[in-house]
Amino acid sequence: MKHLFMIAAMLLAGHAQAQQPAATTAAPPSAARLQQMESIYQKELSARHIPLLGKYLLELQKQAATATNKSAYTAEIARIQQIISAGGVLDLIATQQAQSGTMPMPATPPAPVPIEQKQALIALSPALAQEITPKAAADAQTATVGEIAWRIEFIAAGTYDILLHYACTELEEPLKIVVECNGQRLEKELEVERVTKDAQSFRILRLGSLTLTSDLRGETLRLSAGGKASPHLIVKSLLITRPRPPALNP
C-alpha cells in the first residue's frame, strides 16, 4: 500500500514541479501571478493527470480486492476520486507556499480524506470504468460504448442529478440511454437533433436524478446506450452532482 501511495505522489509531483518557475533571488511572485499560474496549470495538465490518476485508481481497486484489511485502500480510493472530481490537478499556490517555507511541507502524503465526506460531484470517466463494451484502452479519455459500468465506492444519502458528457455524430432514430444503480433505473432518449458535429465536440445531457435514502457504498452504476453490436454514443464522463437550487422568482 505504501508503494502505491509513493507512485501517486511521484506522478502528481512530477508534473507540478515541471510547472514551477526557476528559483531566483528575486522577490516571490505576487498572489495575482500565482493565481494566473494556477489557471494555466489546471487548463493544460488536467487532461494529463486524470489518465495517470485513473491508472493508479485501477491499481488500488485491484489491490483492495485481495487485501485482508481494505480500510486504507478504501480511504485512498475516495481521496483519489475527489482529486479527479476536482479536475485532477494540484494546488500550485499551496505547493509554492510549502516550498518557500511559509507553510510546512509534509514528508509523507497527506492523510486520506474521510470516506464519509459529503460529495457534491463525482466525475466518472472511461479510464475509471470496471468494464466497457466494446472494450476500450485502459487509459482512454473517451470511449464509444454500448454499455459501461463503474464501481461507486461511496455517495452520501441524498438526491443527485446524473449528467452525461457525450458526443454522438449520427443517429437515424432516438437513442435510448439507461442508467441503473442501487435498484433504480433512469431512461432518457437522445434525440436525433442533439447529435454533435464531430467526435471531438461534446455536449451535456441530463439523464435524470437518483434519490438515495441511505449512504451508497461499493455499488455498481451501469449505463447502456442502444445495441452493443453497433454503438453510437461516445462517453467522455458521467457526472453525479447535487441538483441546482430552483431559480428565485423575480
Kinemage of the C-alpha trace (Angstrom):
@kinemage 1
@onewidth
@group {chain A} dominant
@subgroup {mainchain}
@vectorlist {calphas} color= white
{ca met a 1} P 0.000 0.000 0.000
{ca lys a 2} L 2.830 2.416 0.891
{ca his a 3} L 4.373 1.694 -2.508
{ca leu a 4} L 1.156 2.715 -4.283
{ca phe a 5} L 0.979 5.995 -2.353
{ca met a 6} L 4.553 6.801 -3.389
{ca ile a 7} L 3.733 6.117 -7.055
{ca ala a 8} L 0.757 8.500 -6.968
{ca ala a 9} L 2.753 11.201 -5.204
{ca met a 10} L 5.570 10.963 -7.757
{ca leu a 11} L 3.168 11.070 -10.727
{ca leu a 12} L 1.491 14.247 -9.495
{ca ala a 13} L 4.559 15.940 -8.050
{ca gly a 14} L 6.483 15.417 -11.272
{ca his a 15} L 4.018 17.466 -13.303
{ca ala a 16} L 3.638 20.108 -10.601
{ca gln a 17} L 7.398 20.640 -10.344
{ca ala a 18} L 7.651 20.920 -14.121
{ca gln a 19} L 5.382 23.952 -13.987
{ca gln a 20} L 7.252 25.762 -11.175
{ca pro a 21} L 9.353 28.786 -12.227
{ca ala a 22} L 13.135 28.500 -11.881
{ca ala a 23} L 14.437 29.587 -8.497
{ca thr a 24} L 15.902 33.121 -8.484
{ca thr a 25} L 16.914 35.704 -5.949
{ca ala a 26} L 14.019 37.949 -6.950
{ca ala a 27} L 11.056 38.590 -4.694
{ca pro a 28} L 8.362 35.879 -4.542
{ca pro a 29} L 5.622 36.162 -7.215
{ca ser a 30} L 2.562 38.138 -6.310
{ca ala a 31} L -0.728 36.463 -5.426
{ca ala a 32} L -2.131 37.540 -8.800
{ca arg a 33} L 0.755 35.870 -10.605
{ca leu a 34} L 0.268 32.675 -8.632
{ca gln a 35} L -3.421 32.680 -9.498
{ca gln a 36} L -2.530 33.054 -13.178
{ca met a 37} L -0.054 30.191 -12.949
{ca glu a 38} L -2.681 28.011 -11.261
{ca ser a 39} L -5.205 28.730 -14.031
{ca ile a 40} L -2.727 27.832 -16.772
{ca tyr a 41} L -1.642 24.732 -14.875
{ca gln a 42} L -5.179 23.435 -14.464
{ca lys a 43} L -6.070 24.060 -18.102
{ca glu a 44} L -3.020 22.348 -19.578
{ca leu a 45} L -2.425 19.447 -17.183
{ca ser a 46} L -5.876 18.236 -16.196
{ca ala a 47} L -6.034 16.029 -19.295
{ca arg a 48} L -2.623 14.537 -18.411
{ca his a 49} L -3.228 13.910 -14.727
{ca ile a 50} L -6.648 12.260 -14.948
{ca pro a 51} L -5.404 9.270 -17.027
{ca leu a 52} L -2.464 8.823 -14.617
{ca leu a 53} L -4.766 9.010 -11.629
{ca gly a 54} L -7.136 6.627 -13.384
{ca lys a 55} L -4.380 4.039 -13.715
{ca tyr a 56} L -3.456 4.495 -10.070
{ca leu a 57} L -7.114 4.142 -9.067
{ca leu a 58} L -7.493 0.934 -11.049
{ca glu a 59} L -4.380 -0.490 -9.351
{ca leu a 60} L -5.778 0.481 -5.940
{ca gln a 61} L -9.037 -1.283 -6.726
{ca lys a 62} L -7.164 -4.438 -7.812
{ca gln a 63} L -5.089 -4.428 -4.622
{ca ala a 64} L -8.166 -3.773 -2.469
{ca ala a 65} L -9.955 -6.774 -3.982
{ca thr a 66} L -7.403 -9.163 -2.471
{ca ala a 67} L -6.387 -7.230 0.661
{ca thr a 68} L -7.306 -8.539 4.100
{ca asn a 69} L -7.667 -5.030 5.538
{ca lys a 70} L -9.402 -2.870 2.952
{ca ser a 71} L -9.842 0.301 5.043
{ca ala a 72} L -6.632 2.015 3.918
{ca tyr a 73} L -7.294 1.196 0.266
{ca thr a 74} L -10.903 2.374 0.504
{ca ala a 75} L -9.867 5.694 2.035
{ca glu a 76} L -7.175 6.253 -0.611
{ca ile a 77} L -9.630 5.380 -3.406
{ca ala a 78} L -12.012 8.018 -2.045
{ca arg a 79} L -9.179 10.568 -1.875
{ca ile a 80} L -8.105 9.954 -5.476
{ca gln a 81} L -11.715 10.107 -6.667
{ca gln a 82} L -12.025 13.502 -5.003
{ca ile a 83} L -8.862 14.742 -6.736
{ca ile a 84} L -10.215 13.553 -10.094
{ca ser a 85} L -13.590 15.196 -9.393
{ca ala a 86} L -11.781 18.477 -8.642
{ca gly a 87} L -10.067 18.378 -12.037
{ca gly a 88} L -7.152 16.061 -11.355
{ca val a 89} L -4.559 18.758 -10.657
{ca leu a 90} L -2.649 20.016 -7.647
{ca asp a 91} L -2.913 23.405 -5.956
{ca leu a 92} L 0.154 25.297 -7.215
{ca ile a 93} L -0.304 28.115 -4.705
{ca ala a 94} L -0.177 25.710 -1.769
{ca thr a 95} L 2.809 23.946 -3.317
{ca gln a 96} L 4.633 27.254 -3.861
{ca gln a 97} L 3.981 28.323 -0.266
{ca ala a 98} L 5.182 24.975 1.023
{ca gln a 99} L 8.419 25.128 -0.959
{ca ser a 100} L 9.102 28.764 0.026
{ca gly a 101} L 8.876 27.877 3.710
{ca thr a 102} L 5.681 29.781 4.512
{ca met a 103} L 3.969 26.523 5.382
{ca pro a 104} L 5.342 23.109 6.356
{ca met a 105} L 5.928 20.614 3.551
{ca pro a 106} L 4.840 17.149 4.715
{ca ala a 107} L 7.382 14.385 4.296
{ca thr a 108} L 4.630 11.853 3.650
{ca pro a 109} L 1.460 12.021 1.517
{ca pro a 110} L -1.440 13.878 3.163
{ca ala a 111} L -3.891 11.870 5.215
{ca pro a 112} L -6.711 10.384 3.137
{ca val a 113} L -9.960 12.318 3.064
{ca pro a 114} L -12.541 10.519 5.218
{ca ile a 115} L -14.769 8.421 3.033
{ca glu a 116} L -17.855 9.839 4.720
{ca gln a 117} L -17.154 13.352 3.418
{ca lys a 118} L -20.218 14.742 1.663
{ca gln a 119} L -19.536 14.655 -2.055
{ca ala a 120} L -21.129 17.254 -4.331
{ca leu a 121} L -19.642 15.963 -7.590
{ca ile a 122} L -18.238 12.708 -8.915
{ca ala a 123} L -16.855 12.525 -12.454
{ca leu a 124} L -16.741 9.001 -13.888
{ca ser a 125} L -14.516 8.690 -16.956
{ca pro a 126} L -13.971 5.632 -19.188
{ca ala a 127} L -10.500 5.210 -17.614
{ca leu a 128} L -12.201 4.528 -14.263
{ca ala a 129} L -14.745 2.020 -15.592
{ca gln a 130} L -14.865 -1.581 -14.386
{ca glu a 131} L -15.986 -2.759 -17.793
{ca ile a 132} L -16.749 -1.285 -21.224
{ca thr a 133} L -18.448 -2.889 -24.215
{ca pro a 134} L -16.928 -2.689 -26.796
{ca lys a 135} L -13.575 -2.886 -24.990
{ca ala a 136} L -11.555 0.338 -24.882
{ca ala a 137} L -7.964 1.194 -23.953
{ca ala a 138} L -7.346 1.221 -20.200
{ca asp a 139} L -6.307 4.888 -20.237
{ca ala a 140} L -8.898 6.071 -22.774
{ca gln a 141} L -10.178 9.590 -22.111
{ca thr a 142} L -13.285 8.853 -24.197
{ca ala a 143} L -14.921 5.619 -25.361
{ca thr a 144} L -17.630 4.596 -27.798
{ca val a 145} L -19.896 2.456 -25.652
{ca gly a 146} L -22.847 0.158 -25.875
{ca glu a 147} L -22.515 -0.482 -22.130
{ca ile a 148} L -20.214 0.830 -19.413
{ca ala a 149} L -20.103 0.189 -15.653
{ca trp a 150} L -18.362 1.867 -12.725
{ca arg a 151} L -17.969 0.888 -9.074
{ca ile a 152} L -19.132 3.666 -6.740
{ca glu a 153} L -17.133 3.495 -3.511
{ca phe a 154} L -19.231 5.998 -1.587
{ca ile a 155} L -22.016 8.534 -2.087
{ca ala a 156} L -23.817 10.136 0.837
{ca ala a 157} L -27.594 9.796 1.060
{ca gly a 158} L -29.451 12.453 -0.885
{ca thr a 159} L -30.710 13.389 -4.330
{ca tyr a 160} L -28.293 13.670 -7.250
{ca asp a 161} L -28.559 14.746 -10.866
{ca ile a 162} L -26.983 12.409 -13.433
{ca leu a 163} L -25.398 14.274 -16.342
{ca leu a 164} L -23.805 12.729 -19.416
{ca his a 165} L -20.870 14.446 -21.148
{ca tyr a 166} L -21.153 12.904 -24.608
{ca ala a 167} L -20.577 13.111 -28.337
{ca cys a 168} L -22.660 11.371 -30.992
{ca thr a 169} L -22.080 12.092 -34.663
{ca glu a 170} L -25.070 10.419 -36.267
{ca leu a 171} L -28.432 8.884 -35.390
{ca glu a 172} L -31.185 7.575 -37.603
{ca glu a 173} L -33.611 7.424 -34.679
{ca pro a 174} L -33.594 8.451 -30.992
{ca leu a 175} L -31.038 6.560 -28.900
{ca lys a 176} L -32.323 5.071 -25.650
{ca ile a 177} L -29.923 5.592 -22.738
{ca val a 178} L -30.449 3.676 -19.480
{ca val a 179} L -28.718 4.184 -16.132
{ca glu a 180} L -29.129 1.558 -13.384
{ca cys a 181} L -27.842 1.867 -9.840
{ca asn a 182} L -28.955 0.655 -6.415
{ca gly a 183} L -32.193 -0.783 -7.778
{ca gln a 184} L -33.128 2.465 -9.514
{ca arg a 185} L -33.434 2.929 -13.254
{ca leu a 186} L -33.288 6.093 -15.347
{ca glu a 187} L -34.269 6.179 -19.011
{ca lys a 188} L -33.632 9.010 -21.436
{ca glu a 189} L -33.745 9.316 -25.209
{ca leu a 190} L -31.033 11.154 -27.075
{ca glu a 191} L -32.951 12.869 -29.834
{ca val a 192} L -31.639 12.940 -33.395
{ca glu a 193} L -31.334 16.733 -33.327
{ca arg a 194} L -28.938 16.546 -30.350
{ca val a 195} L -26.121 14.870 -32.286
{ca thr a 196} L -22.750 16.633 -32.292
{ca lys a 197} L -20.897 17.957 -35.332
{ca asp a 198} L -17.955 15.574 -34.771
{ca ala a 199} L -16.450 13.126 -32.273
{ca gln a 200} L -14.444 15.885 -30.552
{ca ser a 201} L -17.432 18.152 -29.858
{ca phe a 202} L -19.136 17.292 -26.573
{ca arg a 203} L -22.471 18.253 -25.071
{ca ile a 204} L -24.198 17.728 -21.724
{ca leu a 205} L -27.378 15.663 -21.430
{ca arg a 206} L -29.303 15.418 -18.168
{ca leu a 207} L -30.406 11.804 -17.732
{ca gly a 208} L -32.491 12.310 -14.580
{ca ser a 209} L -31.990 12.161 -10.823
{ca leu a 210} L -31.311 9.440 -8.267
{ca thr a 211} L -32.563 9.638 -4.688
{ca leu a 212} L -30.589 7.662 -2.115
{ca thr a 213} L -32.351 7.062 1.180
{ca ser a 214} L -29.083 5.855 2.748
{ca asp a 215} L -25.375 6.122 2.008
{ca leu a 216} L -24.276 4.154 -1.043
{ca arg a 217} L -21.151 2.002 -0.688
{ca gly a 218} L -19.494 -0.303 -3.178
{ca glu a 219} L -22.388 -0.336 -5.652
{ca thr a 220} L -22.173 -0.616 -9.438
{ca leu a 221} L -23.563 2.075 -11.702
{ca arg a 222} L -24.265 0.840 -15.221
{ca leu a 223} L -25.042 2.854 -18.357
{ca ser a 224} L -26.287 1.285 -21.590
{ca ala a 225} L -26.941 3.020 -24.896
{ca gly a 226} L -28.721 1.171 -27.699
{ca gly a 227} L -27.255 -2.061 -29.016
{ca lys a 228} L -23.821 -3.311 -28.027
{ca ala a 229} L -23.038 -4.515 -31.553
{ca ser a 230} L -23.147 -1.074 -33.216
{ca pro a 231} L -22.683 1.618 -30.569
{ca his a 232} L -23.064 5.311 -31.414
{ca leu a 233} L -22.567 7.035 -28.063
{ca ile a 234} L -19.141 8.465 -27.236
{ca val a 235} L -18.779 8.963 -23.478
{ca lys a 236} L -16.341 11.461 -22.014
{ca ser a 237} L -17.690 11.319 -18.462
{ca leu a 238} L -20.757 10.691 -16.354
{ca leu a 239} L -21.286 13.380 -13.710
{ca ile a 240} L -23.061 12.819 -10.401
{ca thr a 241} L -23.849 16.204 -8.888
{ca arg a 242} L -26.163 17.887 -6.428
{ca pro a 243} L -29.276 19.351 -8.097
{ca arg a 244} L -29.249 23.042 -8.813
{ca pro a 245} L -31.406 25.074 -6.439
{ca pro a 246} L -34.665 26.317 -8.005
{ca ala a 247} L -34.471 29.759 -9.564
{ca leu a 248} L -35.927 32.544 -7.445
{ca asn a 249} L -38.969 34.318 -8.805
{ca pro a 250} L -38.270 37.921 -9.739
